[in-house]
Amino acid sequence: GNSVTQMEGPVTLSEEAFLTINCTYTATGYPSLFWYVQYPGEGLQLLLKATKADDKGSNKGFEATYRKETTSFHLEKGSVQVSDSAVYFCALSEGGYQKVTFGTGTKLQVIP
Amino acid sequence: NAGVTQTPKFQVLKTGQSMTLQCAQDMNHEYMSWYRQDPGMGLRLIHYSVGAGITDQGEVPNGYNVSRSTTEDFPLRLLSAAPSQTSVYFCASRSPGDETQYFGPGTRLLVL
């Protein structure tokens, strides 16, 4: 079956530091890949997505590139802010009525 | 659009009590899901529905029932609450043509 593995947290960074959160996946087909973000006390919301190999998703300064050869979708941001403190989930979907598979989440804390 | 709404936001139950967690969406999405979120375990799928009158089990269905009489509503029923069901519950919806999931704000449940 499908699976998503992401780095364990928590990750603590100083403001303006560079962020990488690793995500690798296993899938039987050609999935779409997602990063969702969950701010404290809220539900998850889509941060970015990529639907095919070599696509780059980007939003709010975050980026992730769909790497089929390494089955990875690492999340990066060049300069984090305190407001980026949240839990980040990597996920995959094979579309249609297929279920979405989520990673366990990585908590990011950014300190001033 | 209100998106996905959930009620209540917080609930305390005693072991053996029953309750229904409500979920509604106004986006005309066919696909709706219930997840539970526990520390270190990410999101686990409880039940899902691909349309009115159609439901199926996810990874952790035991102790929960669902029904889908309309496109908009997808309630989750706990027939006899147990402390192991203490968790945060999220409802989500999506369209088959759009792989993005839209999440509700969550219901925090404590079973004593």
Interface residues (C-beta under 8 A of the other chain):
Chain A: S32 F34 Y36 E42 G43 L44 Q45 L46 K49 T51 F89 S93 G95 G96 Y97 K99 V100 F102 G103 T104 G105
Chain B: V4 Y31 S33 G40 M41 G42 L43 L45 Y48 V50 G58 F90 A92 P96 E99 T100 Q101 F103 G104 P105 G106
